[in-house]
Amino acid sequence: MKDREIFAGLSTTVPFVLRLDGRSFHRFSKDRYKKPYDKVFSDAMVKTALALVTDSGLSPSFAYTFSDEISIYIPAPVFDCRVEKLASVSAAFAASAFTLYAGASEPLAFDARVIPIEEGLFPAYLSWRQAEAWRNHMNGYAQKLLQDEGVSPTNAQKQLDGMNAAALHEFAFSRGVNLALTPAWERRGICIYRDVVMRDGYNPIKDEKVSVERTIAVIDEDVPLFKSPEGTAWVLSKIR
């Protein structure tokens, strides 16, 4: 029967990205969180991304999250690079972690996909996802403004269909919301990465205080535009 595990031998090259998306989260979040953004929901997603970086066994060096999506960058082989195991473990871990952090009383799920990518292309991947975060941001605010005016969610989306970024931005501005002044984490997403810091320590042999290097996980809510030269350089500096 082993030969019926038809994808058991499928593996990826390194480095690669695992992208996780919440499955049907709109049902879970419908009456639980404020629209268009709720820091409580975002914090649960950030904690889930942080746990993926520090405790999942996947050893990612970088994570990026917005809305109900998390991308993690994995630079070295793990689980023999087996696609089935990478996808199943990451999705299961994320679902368990988010369920705990969100205090959910119902089953929640993530799906996962494996994306082989060269290190130099990772900033372009993040730029693509950040552009999606910005589209979600504009559309989310516009929908909320229309619903505040009494328009149903379905009709609100119909009115917004086909509107480009400039039109959505102007629409929100005409109703008193400058999208460029909303919190950076809403517009650009949030990153988690490893960094080395100096900490005070103690050498018991020499009975003296010493400075020691410690690797910590950093949660960054003020990230650059990844498509800019500065943003590209920033990303590459964080994954090395």
Secondary structure, DSSP 8 states (H G I E B T S, - for coil): -GGG-TTTT-B--SSEEEEEEESSHHHHHTTTS-SS--HHHHHHHHHHHHHHHHHSSS--SEEEEETTEEEEEE-S--GGGBHHHHHHHHHHHHHHHHHHHHT-SS---EEEEEEE--GGGHHHHHHHHHHHHHHHHHHHHHHHHHHHTT--HHHHHHHHTT--HHHHHHHHHHTT--GGGS-HHHHH-EEEEEEEEEEEEEETTTTEEEEEEEEEEEEESS---TTSHHHHHHHHHHH-
